[in-house]
Amino acid sequence: MSEPLRIDVELAARRYPIWIGAGLLEQPGRWRDAIGGRHVLIVSNDVVAALYLDRVVAALGADRSVATLVVPDGEAHKTLASAARIFAALADLKASRDATIIALGGGVIGDMAGFAAACWMRGIAFVQIPTTLLAMVDSSVGGKTAVDLPQGKNLVGAFHQPRAVVIDTNTLATLPEREVRAGLAEVVKYGALGDAPFFAWLEANADALSGRDPQALMHAIETSCRSKAGIVARDETEQGERALLNFGHTFGHALETACGYGALLHGEAIAIGMVLAARLSSQLGRAAADDTQRLQVLLSRFGLPTALPAGSDAQRLLDLMRLDKKNVSGRLRLILWRGIGHAQVVPDVDEAAVLAVLANGAGPRAEG
């Protein structure tokens, strides 16, 4: 079994490791020290729990009081009601301030379990064990935690950093194809927002990634995690540079809400959102249309959608975008770009231009 890779997230007050490797669930010595207290609650969903929950429980050993909570799978369950179930499980466990929550699953579980950890007794430790590609490269790193409301995605949350992130790449073997594609959208995002050479590498290795080549996936995960770790270290609470990680997300989150949580996977919505953000940038004279075409072609090669679903209501989407957390004083503040590798925060974006892009959201067909 090869040695796992360690990437440290360096914060002002502390650091924590991201472990990446095959078979890490069978190497608890790598990550068990992140669990300090006796009480542990493992939160998972019904799909992931059937595959990996027993393995994680066994890895914790007999010297801890371990409880488990299994919730239904899907974004539709990332709610305050589900968070309340986690609080109840912690209370039943008699969890004190030295307790730890383990988030075993994808981004929904990580966001929700992390939010509960931030709230319980004003903050307890948690460990991320992401089992989807999207969670591995994005949501498990950086301490953003939240639940959704009917009015919008991730509106109730907190910044609360994990003690460790444990990425066992073997879990990708059981990941459905659609989930792999959704994760690749977030991988593409890192190239699009700030790493043009990585974007070019993705273009050259799209077939290997789609085929789940282990070396290609390892490189994509490592590069994505290093990129995010660096940005989080420089801007933990999103006062500046970290906002760039939301490239495509204002459009995408609005689309997820409008379609109903779960109709589109997060990565699918972000793929569409990135194309819309790129197209808006082009129409505002900020970027060349050729770069939008390159982005659309790459996303299409990964089997991702790049156009709004038929029947999308442009005005409804714009209304939802007004609820985005990046906005200031009721004015749209979007992450746009000047081309591949050069995202930027743009304040006070003209709503008429946004509405025009949304109204023409089907866009041209990608040609590659």
N, C-alpha and C positions, 0 to 999 in steps of 0.2 A: 504494500500500500504506500503510495507516494506521499511525501511530506506536504501538508497543506500550506497554503499561502496565507500570510498575515498582513493586513493593512490596518494601520492605526488611524482612528479619527482623533485628531489633536484639537481639543477645545481649550478655552482659557483656563477652566478650573480642573479639568481632568482629561484623560484619554480613554478610549475603549477600542477593542480589537474587532475587526471583521475577519473571520476565518473562512477561507474558501478552499474546498477540496472534496475529493471523492471519498465517501465512507466516514464522514465526520460524526455521524450519529453513533457509529461504532467506536469512536475515540472520545469518550466523554472527558477524559483527562485534559483535553484541549480547552474545554469550555466550562467544566463543572465548577471551577473556582469562581466564576462570575456569580454564582448563587451562594450568597453569604449566610442567610438565615435557615431555619429549620423548616419553615412552612413554604410550600411551593404549590401554585395553582397553574396547571397547564390548560390553556384555552386553545381549542381547535375547532374545525368544522367536521361534519359527518363524513365527508369524502376523505380528507387527509387523516382523520383519526383512525379510520379502518386500516390505513396503510402503515402509519408511523407512531401512533400514540403509545402502544405497548413498548416499543423500542426506547422511546424517550423516558418513560416511567422507569424501565429497568436500568437505564443509564444513570439515573439519579441516585441509585443505591437505597439501602434499607434504613439509613440513618436520618432520613427526612420524612416529614409528614406531607405526603403528596396527594392533592385532589385534582380532579379533572372536570372540565366543563366542555361539552360538545354542543355547538350551536349549528343551525342549518347553514348550508353553503350559500354564498351569493351576496352581492352588494345590497340587495333588498333587506338584508338582516343586519346591516351596519347602522344600528339605531340606538337611541337612548334606552329603549326597552331591553335590548340585548346587553348593553352596558350595565343595566340594573341587575341582570342575571349574574354578571361577573361579580358585582358588589355583593350580592347575596351569597354566592359561592365563597367569597373571601370571608364573609361574616361567619358562615358555617364552619370554615376552616379555622376560625379564631385567629386570622392572620394579623400580625402586628406589623410595626414599621420596618422590621427586618425581613419581611416576607418577599417573595419573588414571584412574578408572573412570567410564564414562558408562553410566547405567542408562536404556535405551531401551525403554519398555514400560509396563505397568500396575503395580499395587501389588506384585505378586509379584516382578517383576524389580527394582523399586526397593528393596524390603525386602532381597532377597537380595544384590544387588550392593552395597548400602550396608553390609550386614553384612560382606561380604568386604573392602570398603574399610576398615572399622574394624579388621579383624584383620590384614591384610597389613602386615608390618613394623610392627605396633602402630599402624597408622593412616595411610592415604593419602587424597588428595583424591578426591571423586566429584561428579558432576554429574547431576542428575535431569532427564530429558526424558520426562515422563509422556505417554502416548498414550491413556489412558482418563479419563473424567470423574471417576471415583472417585479415581484417583491424583492428578489435577490439584488437586482440592479438599481432599485429605486426606493420603494417605500420602507424597507427594513432599515435603511441607513439615514441618519440625520435627525431622528427624534420628532418628526411631525406625527401627531396622533389626533384622531378625530372620529366623530360619527356624523351621519347625514341627517338632514331634516327633509320633509317633503318639499320645502321651499328651495333647497339647494344642498350641494355636496360639501361635506367637511366643514360645515358652518359652526359646529361646536367641537372644540378641541383644545390642545395644549402642546407646547414644545416640551418634550420629555425624552431625554436620550436613553437608549438602552445601555445595559452593562456590557453587552457583547452581541455580535451578529454571527450566527453559525450557518454558513451556506454549504450544505452537503449537495454537491452537484449530482449525486446519484438519484436524488429525488426527482430530477427532471425526466428520468426514464418513464415515470408513471404519469407525466403531465400530458393532458390532451393536446392535440395539435393546435386547436384554436387558442389555447392558453399560451403555448410557445410563441405563436405569431403575435399575440397581444404583448408579450414581454419584449419582443424584438422592436416594437414601436418605441419603447422607452430607451432601448439601446441606441436606436437611430437618433433619438433626441440629443444624446450627448455629443454626437458628431455634428448635428445641425446647429447646436447652440454655441459650441466653442472649440471644436476639434476637427478641422477640415481633413487632416490626414486620416483620422479614424473613420470619418465618413467615407473617404475613398477606399479604405480597407474593407468597410462593410459592403461597398459596391463590388469589390473584387471577391469577397468571400460569402456573398449572399446564399449561394447554393449550399455551401458547407454548413452554414448556420441553419438553414431550413432543414437540412438533413441531420441536424443534431450532432455534427462532428464534435467530439469531446474537446479537442484542442481549440477549435474555433470558438466554441461556447465559453471555454475557460478564459480565453483572451478577451472576449466581449464582456464577460462578467467582471474580470479584473480591471479592465480599462474604465468601465462604467463606474465601478465602486471607487476607484482612485480619483476619478473626476469629481464624483459627488462628495467624497471625504474631504477633498481639498477645498471645495466651495463651502461646505458646512463649517469647516475649521475657520474660514475667513469671515463667515457671516452666519452665525448659528441661528439667529432668530429672524432672518429674512428682512434685514434693514436695507439691503442693497443688492449685492451680486447674486445672492441665493435666489432672488426672484427670477433669474434667468432660467432656472430649472423648470419653470412653469411655461416654457415655450409650448404653445398649442393648448395649454390647459384651460384658459378662460373659455375658449370656444368649446373644448372637449367636455368640461364639467357641465356647461349649460346644456350640451347635447345629451349627456347622461341623464340629467334631471328631466329634460323634456321628453325623452323616450321612455322614461320609467327605469328605475335602477335595475340593472341586470339585462335589459334588452340589448345593450351594447356592452362589451367588456371595456374596462377602463382604457386599455391599450388601443382598442379599436377607435374609441372616441378621440383619443389623443392623436392618433394617426390622421384622422379627419381634421382635427383642430390645428395640427401643425401645417397642413396644406392650406387651410384657410388663413392662418397667420402669415404664411409665406406669400400667398396671393394678395392679401391686403398690403403687405410690405411692397410688393411690386406695383400695385395700383397707386400707392402713395409716393412712388418714385424713390423708394429706399433700397430696392434690390432688383437684380435682373430677373426677368421671367424665366431664363434658362435654369437658374438655381431652383426655382419652384418646380420645374419639370423634372430635374434630377431627383428631388425629394420625393415627388409623386411616383416616379418610376421605381425607386428603391423600395418604398413602402408597398407598392403593388407587387413587386417581386417576392415580398414576404407574405403575400396573400392578405394584406390589410386593406380595409376600405379607405378611400381617399376623397369621397364625396358625401354630402349630406344624404340621409335616407329620403326616399321619395315622400313628398307631402310635408316636409319640414316647414315649420312656421317661422319665418325669418324674424318677425317682430317679437314672437314669444322667446326665441333664443336671445335676442338683444336684451329683452327685459331680464332674463335670467343672468346674463353677463353683467348686468348692473349690480348684482349681489356679490360679485367676486371680491375676495378679501384684498386684492391688490389695488382696488380702486381707491381714489382719494377724493373726499368731499363730493361724492356722487358723480365724479367724472371718470370715464374709462381710462385705465392704465394697463396697457397690454405689453406682452413680450413679443416684439417683432424681430426682424433681422435685416442685415445688410448683405445677406447671402450666406452660403454654407459656412459654418464656423464663426459667425459674427452676430449673435443675438444681442438685443439691447432692450432696455426698459423704455417705453415710450408713453409719456403722460398725456392726458387730455386728448385722446384720439377722437377724431371726428366720428360721431355716431352715424352720420349719413353714409360715410364710406364703409363702415362696418356693416350696416344694413344692406348696402349694395352687394357686398361680398357674400353675405348670408343668402340674399335673394337669388344669387347666381351660384349657389353652393354646389350644384351638380358639377360645375366646372368642366374643363376640357378633359378628354380621355388621355391617360398617361400612355406615352409611346416610348418603348425602350428596345 
